[in-house]
Amino acid sequence: MPSKSRKVTARPSSQRPSKKSQPKAPTAAKRPPNTSPKPKPASKSKPLPSAKPRRPEAALARAQRVETPSAAPVVASKKFLVRAGVSAGTRYPVLVGSGLLSGRCPELDEALSSRRAVLLVVDAGLSPAMIEPLIKRVEARSLRWGVCVVRASEDDKSIETLQRVLAEAARLRLERRDAVIALGGGITTDLAGFAASIYRRGIDVIQCPTSLLAMVDAAVGGKTAVNITVPGEHGEGGSKARLLKNMVGAFHPPALVICDVATLATLPPRELRAGLAECFKHALIGKALGDANLSDFTRKALPDLLKGNQPALAQLVHRNTACKARIVQLDERETSTKPDGGRMMLNLGHTFAHAIETLPGLSWRTASGQLQIGPLKHGEAVGLGLLCAARTAEALKLLKPTSKTALPVSIELERTLRQADLPTVVAGLPPAETILRRMFDDKKVDAGRLRLILPRTGGLCVVRDDVPAPVILDSIRSIAAPSSN
Ligand SMILES: NC(=O)c1ccc[n+]([C@@H]2O[C@H](COP(=O)([O-])OP(=O)(O)OC[C@H]3O[C@@H](n4cnc5c(N)ncnc54)[C@H](O)[C@@H]3O)[C@@H](O)[C@H]2O)c1
């Protein structure tokens, strides 16, 4: 597990000081001068060598010997296949375990074996120690490689960063059979996935999510995207540009997903909690997702999960990715017209969340009373969005307590969010009417009608496009801290 912070020692051959300092892995005959894997966005173009890298069998055999597992995994890894491309009928493996990126992972080795070059798109927030084993693995196979470091902010999940990634892929002369490897949170996996979907009209992407949210949600299912900005409208920040989340993207299923929960050891606690919000989303509609006991499991495991217990996290990630996989393989392109919304059900809470997620000037208090200043993390906004959706559903009498003695679901949910130290009310929200207007930017809006995914009694859900505006407005007001009204 990459816990120690040390410098990335693996460098493209052209940047190495001497042969002695190189890792034992066999080196390619010549590699292009790659982007430095230092965590900063940069890539200066240099001339490409014409020589092809050598991949003799003996070198490959030596490479395989180098990759002995560093330590026994904390948890046994689990694997399942996700069907992608309904007509093509391809399947991609999802692996969940501990130490997969730094240790034994035959699926990753196999996925690399058919390539000549890979571009690593790496989250700037990761320690070099987390990136290094992947580079060593790539080097051990004598692949040409480059690194593009991206900052994990919604502002940087942009067309400009996309252009930078594509330019790096082109500089590296990635071909159709080559691949992009995404290593990072959901911003990185979305961005790298989208770049892979359009570079040479589509090359493979191997998703290696390193945040809980990216593992349980973003990396599985093939949705990729970047944000765009549009000029603001009167009354919504004047002429200030508005950021439209995930407005440009593509469905591009990954070739392989590796959820290595060991990487979560360095994830900031606030990010871990934000990831839990997506798990609460799945738990709220567990029956619809094919795991009726997910809610019980999540509630009971919460104290362990908050402590970063790896077996608990691995189980959580496995159950949540399996839930997501079940749904996306039935309705990959989100075209289902079923009352429960098909894949759209995974957007529970997100219409509310997207409308508040990028708002400046929000604040709330953590459980310990500490003032947290916005903007919200995606998962924090999702938690608030779930509350709004649950309260809307209760107002419409769609969602009732699970038993006569049980509390209303929205109250249970509010408690769970508090237990996970996620916000349940925020100060600084604009008027509810403004937020409702922003909700119409949602991609689910159909013929000008807002479609809301709402939870239903018993872990089910339903899509409604007839929810009266006052009901929605009341639910939005319920998440506004008293001072902001
Ligand atoms: N494609 C989909 O289906 C889908 C689903 C859900 C969310 N998303 C997208 O995912 C994004 C949110 O993802 P996120 O919450 O992972 O945010 P993120 O990518 O911003 O990552 C969160 C933060 O954690 C850091 N980080 C990540 N892994 C780390 C690790 N192991 N150690 C230390 N730091 C680490 C990142 O640098 C960043 O600062 C949003 O843009 C959202 O739209 C996509």
Ligand as a Chemical Component Dictionary entry (heavy atoms), coordinates in Angstrom:
data_LIG
# 
_chem_comp.id                   LIG 
_chem_comp.type                 NON-POLYMER 
_chem_comp.pdbx_formal_charge   0 
_chem_comp.three_letter_code    LIG 
# 
loop_
_chem_comp_atom.comp_id 
_chem_comp_atom.atom_id 
_chem_comp_atom.alt_atom_id 
_chem_comp_atom.type_symbol 
_chem_comp_atom.charge 
_chem_comp_atom.model_Cartn_x 
_chem_comp_atom.model_Cartn_y 
_chem_comp_atom.model_Cartn_z 
_chem_comp_atom.pdbx_ordinal 
LIG N1  N1  N 0  -19.244 9.366  -14.703 1  
LIG C1  C1  C 0  -20.102 9.154  -13.749 2  
LIG O1  O1  O 0  -20.971 8.279  -13.837 3  
LIG C2  C2  C 0  -20.003 9.977  -12.492 4  
LIG C3  C3  C 0  -20.721 9.596  -11.356 5  
LIG C4  C4  C 0  -20.554 10.338 -10.195 6  
LIG C5  C5  C 0  -19.717 11.433 -10.167 7  
LIG N2  N2  N 1  -19.055 11.790 -11.297 8  
LIG C6  C6  C 0  -18.162 12.947 -11.279 9  
LIG O2  O2  O 0  -17.121 12.702 -10.352 10 
LIG C7  C7  C 0  -16.628 13.950 -9.864  11 
LIG C8  C8  C 0  -16.462 13.878 -8.373  12 
LIG O3  O3  O 0  -15.556 12.859 -8.069  13 
LIG P1  P1  P 0  -14.708 12.884 -6.720  14 
LIG O4  O4  O 0  -15.589 13.105 -5.589  15 
LIG O5  O5  O -1 -13.818 11.725 -6.748  16 
LIG O6  O6  O 0  -13.914 14.245 -6.861  17 
LIG P2  P2  P 0  -12.414 14.591 -7.291  18 
LIG O7  O7  O 0  -12.053 13.929 -8.543  19 
LIG O8  O8  O 0  -12.343 16.071 -7.215  20 
LIG O9  O9  O 0  -11.531 13.974 -6.129  21 
LIG C9  C9  C 0  -11.703 14.466 -4.840  22 
LIG C10 C10 C 0  -10.410 14.980 -4.219  23 
LIG O10 O10 O 0  -9.719  13.878 -3.686  24 
LIG C11 C11 C 0  -8.381  13.859 -4.168  25 
LIG N3  N3  N 0  -8.040  12.446 -4.238  26 
LIG C12 C12 C 0  -8.570  11.483 -5.011  27 
LIG N4  N4  N 0  -8.086  10.305 -4.666  28 
LIG C13 C13 C 0  -7.206  10.503 -3.657  29 
LIG C14 C14 C 0  -6.408  9.643  -2.865  30 
LIG N5  N5  N 0  -6.442  8.330  -2.990  31 
LIG N6  N6  N 0  -5.604  10.199 -1.940  32 
LIG C15 C15 C 0  -5.587  11.555 -1.750  33 
LIG N7  N7  N 0  -6.350  12.401 -2.448  34 
LIG C16 C16 C 0  -7.157  11.877 -3.395  35 
LIG C17 C17 C 0  -8.441  14.603 -5.474  36 
LIG O11 O11 O 0  -7.191  15.152 -5.794  37 
LIG C18 C18 C 0  -9.456  15.672 -5.152  38 
LIG O12 O12 O 0  -8.855  16.725 -4.461  39 
LIG C19 C19 C 0  -17.611 15.005 -10.293 40 
LIG O13 O13 O 0  -17.050 15.774 -11.318 41 
LIG C20 C20 C 0  -18.799 14.207 -10.803 42 
LIG O14 O14 O 0  -19.492 14.868 -11.829 43 
LIG C21 C21 C 0  -19.174 11.081 -12.446 44 
# 
loop_
_chem_comp_bond.comp_id 
_chem_comp_bond.atom_id_1 
_chem_comp_bond.atom_id_2 
_chem_comp_bond.value_order 
_chem_comp_bond.pdbx_ordinal 
LIG N1  C1  SING 1  
LIG C1  O1  DOUB 2  
LIG C1  C2  SING 3  
LIG C2  C3  SING 4  
LIG C2  C21 DOUB 5  
LIG C3  C4  DOUB 6  
LIG C4  C5  SING 7  
LIG C5  N2  DOUB 8  
LIG N2  C6  SING 9  
LIG N2  C21 SING 10 
LIG C6  O2  SING 11 
LIG C6  C20 SING 12 
LIG O2  C7  SING 13 
LIG C7  C8  SING 14 
LIG C7  C19 SING 15 
LIG C8  O3  SING 16 
LIG O3  P1  SING 17 
LIG P1  O4  DOUB 18 
LIG P1  O5  SING 19 
LIG P1  O6  SING 20 
LIG O6  P2  SING 21 
LIG P2  O7  DOUB 22 
LIG P2  O8  SING 23 
LIG P2  O9  SING 24 
LIG O9  C9  SING 25 
LIG C9  C10 SING 26 
LIG C10 O10 SING 27 
LIG C10 C18 SING 28 
LIG O10 C11 SING 29 
LIG C11 N3  SING 30 
LIG C11 C17 SING 31 
LIG N3  C12 SING 32 
LIG N3  C16 SING 33 
LIG C12 N4  DOUB 34 
LIG N4  C13 SING 35 
LIG C13 C14 SING 36 
LIG C13 C16 DOUB 37 
LIG C14 N5  SING 38 
LIG C14 N6  DOUB 39 
LIG N6  C15 SING 40 
LIG C15 N7  DOUB 41 
LIG N7  C16 SING 42 
LIG C17 O11 SING 43 
LIG C17 C18 SING 44 
LIG C18 O12 SING 45 
LIG C19 O13 SING 46 
LIG C19 C20 SING 47 
LIG C20 O14 SING 48 
# 
